[in-house]
């Protein structure tokens, strides 16, 4: 890329930790955050496992220092926590001292509150405050208000590639000179609507997910939020900012194959990875670690595996899916994994692909199953969404 885009801050809350440090510690210790549902009632409560954050909405509100009498959805609460962490981590005192923006991704939006109070809206006026917090854009505006950002604000919703596209748009806006700083990422909370939908597709596992395993049964849903602060090289130099990593390349393509499935040869994934490498001016052999989309569904892991082989041929670098730690956090997933990619660069580690036992019979691909220390300069992170929206982001040390 012609103009460098620096990552100067990160924030995250997931089922394995309420901060970047807690998430990293869980990753290196191999501690997954997958459990039964506790925060709300569902008929699937004892059937599936999820990556649930064991904090109530009241506790999240108190952590943010806001009144518990609010109309924040859980999605907004999680997003505000992660965005605040990212801004603080970057050492930003005044979010509006440069041309700043917020690009947030979500697929759930305020659905968790809508499904909870929908049938009471006409009878209970106290619950009507949640009507306006239903749409996806409301979550982004609440996050922007919480961190005090008054500039460009927009929302991305392209299913499970949403946060990757938020990162891509943010990087492009800095490169094109439209913004100097962008807070990018995503947030999604667990909701009955989402669980029921994925259950209907028959891709939820009743046990711990097994990415890239021949006997994989499906995914574990999760909830999380993560944000990164992207800044131009000019700000980095002027403010003497510490750079955590760089967004060095990106690619987006559409499979145009099926509403909820990837093509058998992974065409969209292949094109996204190919484009990201071209933008970064890197060769496949330059990649040290692939943070795979790896949902543990029969379709995704086969399609992504074939796409990886098409790009890297016989020299596939170390790869793993971290979704066995957190669950699949949908629109937030790419932001979660962006943080993990930067941590891999900072600490020179490849995180393990948990629960793997048997290689897939279709090809000879085996993920990294234990924590591995090695020099890492470039990480490729994949995120693929329903509708065929495939995105790849490259993160580099310099």
N, C-alpha and C positions, 0 to 999 in steps of 0.2 A: 504494500500500500504506500502511496506517495506521501500522505500526511499521517504521522503517528498518532494513535489514540491510546492514551495511558489510562490504566485502572489505578485509582488512588485511594479507593475506599471500598469496603465490603461489609455487608450485614446479613445475618441469616437467623431464622428460627425454624426448626424442624423437629421431627420426632426423636432425633438423636442429640439435640442440643439447642439451647436458646441463645447461642452466640457463635461466632466463627471459631473461637477456641474450643468450645464444647463439641462442636461438630467435628473438628479435626481430631480431637482426642478419641472420640467414638470411632472414627474411621480407622485410626492406626491400631486401636485395640480390638477392632472387629466386633463392636457392640452395635447390634441392629436395634431399631426402634419400632419393630413390628409387634403388634399385640391385638387383643380384642377391642372392640369399640366400647368406650365408657361414657363419652360426653353426650350421647343422645340415643334414643330408642329406635331400633330398626328390627324388622323381622329377620334380617340377615346377621344379627349381632353375634350369634354363636356359630355362624357358618363360615364367615370370612375373617381374614386378618388384615389390619390396616396400619399405616404409619400415622398414628394420632398424637398430637401434642397434648400432653396431660395437664392442660391449664384451662380453666373455665373462661368464658368471655369476661366475667367480672374481674378475674385475676389479670387478664390481659389489659383491661381498661385501667386497672390500678397501676400496672407496670408502666403504662403510657402516661400516667398522671392526669387522666381525664375523668370526668364524672361518669359513674356507672349508669347514670340516666342519660344514655346517648342513643343515637340510631345507627351506630357503627355495625356493620355486618362483621362476622368473624373474619372474613376475607380482608376487610379493611383494617381490622385490629392487627392481624398478623403482618400485613404489608407495612403499616405505620411503624411497627417495632423494627422490622428489618431495614427500612429506609432510614430511620433515625440512626440506627447503628452505623450504617454506611457513611452517612454524612459526618457523624462524629469521628469515625475511623479515618476519614480523609482530612480531618483537622479543619473543616470549613466553619468559619465563624459567622459569615453572612452568606447565605445560599444565593442571594440576589446580587452579589457584588460583580458578577459577570453574567453574560447572557446564558441563563440556565434553564434546563427543561427537565421534565419527568415523563418517562415513557414506561408505563406499567402494563403487565400482561395478566389477564385473568380469564377463566372460563366459567367459574361459579358465580362470581359477583356477589350479590346479596341474596342468592337463592336460599341460603341456609335459614335466613330469617323469614323469607316469603313462605317457604314450605311449613315453617313452624306456626305462623300466625295467619295464614291466608284465610282460613274459615272463620276467623274472629274479627277480621277487618271491619265488617259492618256493625258488629255488636260492641266491640271494645275500642274506643277512640285512642286509648293509650298505646295500642299496638299499630295504629295507622302511621306512626312516624317512620316505620320500616318500609312503607310503600316506596318512598322516594330513594331508598338505598338499595333497591333491587337491581338496577341496571349496572353493568360492568363499569361504566364511566364514573359512577358515584364513588367507587372504591378508590380510583386514582385521584379524584379531586379531594377526597378526605385525606389521603396520604400527603398530597401536595400541601394542603392547609396545615397539616400537623408539622411538617418540616419547614413551613413558612415560605414555600416556593411560589412565586407570583408570575413566573414566565410561562414558557410553552408546556402544555400538559395534554397528553393523549393516551389512549388505551389501545392495546393490541389483543385480539382474540382470534388466534388461528389454531385452536385446540392445543395439542401437546408441544407444538413448536413455538408457541406464543412468546415466551420470554427470550428465546433465541432471536426472534424477529425484532423484539424490543431492543436488544443489544445491537443488532445490525442497523436498525434505523438510527439509533443514537450515535453510533460510530460514523455513519454516513452524514449525519447532520453536522458533526464536528469537522469531518473532512471537507465538507462543502462550505464551511464557514458560516453556517446558519446559527450554530450555537457554540459556546466555548466549553460548556460543562453540561452533562446529562446524567441524571440518576436513572438507571435502567434496571429492569428486573421483572419479577412477577410474584403473584400471591394467589393461593387457592386454599379454601377450607373444605373439609369433608362435608358432604350433604347427602341426604337420603336420595334426592333426585339423581345425583351422580352414581351412587352405589346401585340404585335400581337399574339405571341405564346400562352400566357395564355388566351387571348381572344378566340382563336381557341378552347382551351380546355373547354371553357365556365365556368370558375371558378373565373372570376373577378366580384366583386360587383359594382353596380352602386351607392351605398351609403356607409356609414361607416360600416366596417366589424363588425360582431357580433360573436366572438369566443364562441363556446359551446352553442349557442342559437338555439332553435328548428327551428327558422325562418331564420337562417343564409343563405346568398345568395352567399358567396364567399369571396375572399380575396381582400385587397388593396395592390398593389405592393408598394415597397418603395426602397429608396437608402440610403446607410449608409456605414460607416467603423468603425471598432473597433479593437483594439489590446491590448493584455496583455503581460506583461513581466513575464516570468516564470524563477525562479532561484533555484538552488540547495540549500539545507540547509547549505552546507559549505560556499557558498558565503554570504548567509544571516548572518551567524555568523561572518565571517571574516570582512564584510563591515558594520556590525551593521545595516542591512537593516530593514526598517519597512515593516512588512508583512501585506498585505491587506486581504488575505485569502489563503487557500490551495486548490489545485486540489487533491481531496481525492479519487476519483474513476472515472472510465469511462468504457463504453461498446459500442461495435459496432456490429451490426448484419444486415443481409439482409433478407428482407421479401420474396424475390424471388417470388413475386406474379404478379406484373404488372408494365409496364414501368412508368406509371404516377399515380398509385393509390396504396393505402395501403390495406392489407388484412382486411377482415371484423372483424377478432378477434384480429388484431393488433399484430401478431406474432413477427414481427421484432422489434417493439417498446417494447414488453414484454421482449424479449431476451436481448435487449440493457440495459433496466433498471435493469433486474435481474443480468446481468454481472457487471454493475457498482456498485451495492450494494455489490456484492461478493468481488470485487477488493478493495472496501473501508472498507470491514469487518463491514458493517452496516446492520441493520435490517430495513425493511420498516417503522417500528414505529419510527425510529430515524430521519426520514425526516420531517422537519418542514414546507417546502414550495416547491411546484413544479412549476417551470417556464415552462409551457407547450408549445409545438410546436404550438398548437392552431391557425391554419391558417384561420379558419372560413369557410373552404370548407365543404360540406356535408360529403365527404369521410374521410378527416383527423380527424375531431373532433369526429366522431363516432368510428373510428378505435383506435385513441389514448385514448379516454374515456374507451373503453373496455379493452385496455391494462393496463391502470391505475387501473381499478377495479380488474384485474387479479393479479396485484402485491400487492395492498393495501387492497383488499377485502372490508370489512365494515368500515375500518378506513382510509379513504382517507384524507391526510393532506390538508391544505389550498392550492389551486392552482389557477393560472390565466395565461392568455396569454397576453403579453404586445404588441402583434402585432397590436392591435387596436390603439396604440399610434403612432407607427413608420411606419406601413405597413410591409409587408413581404419583408425583404431585401435580400432574397435568400441566396447566399453563405455567406453573412456577418451576417445573422440572429443569428447564434449560438454565434458569438463573441459579438454582441450587447447584447444578453441575458445573456452572461457570465458576462459582466460588470454589468448588472442589478441584477444578482444573487449575485455578490460580494457586491453591494450596499445594497441589502436586508439583507445580513449578517452584514454589518457594522452598519446599522441603525436600525436593528431589525424591519423591516417592510415587509408586504406583499403588493405588488402593485396591484391595482384594475384591473379587467377584464372589460374594458369599453364596453358600449352599450348592455350589457346582459339584456334580458327581460324575456324570457320564457325557462324553462328547457327542455332539449331534451326528447322526448317521449320514447326513447329506454332505458334509464336508469335514475337513480336518482342521477345525479351529478350536483352540482351547484357551479360555481367558486366564488372566493372572489370578490365582486363587489365594495367594498370601500377600502380605505387605512386602513390597520390593523396593529397595533403595537403589537408585541409579541416577546418573546425570540426566536431567530433563530440561530441554530448551524450548520444545514446542509440543503443545497438547491440542489434539483435535477433539471437539465435542459435538456429538450428533444429537439432534432432536427432531422427531418426526410426528406429525399430527394427522388426525382424521381429515379426510378430504384430500389426502396426498401431499399436504404441505410439509416439505422436507427442508430443514435448515442445518447448516454446519457452521460452527464458529471456531476459529483458531486463536489460541492464546500463546504468547511467547514471552520469554524473559527480556528480550531487547528488540 
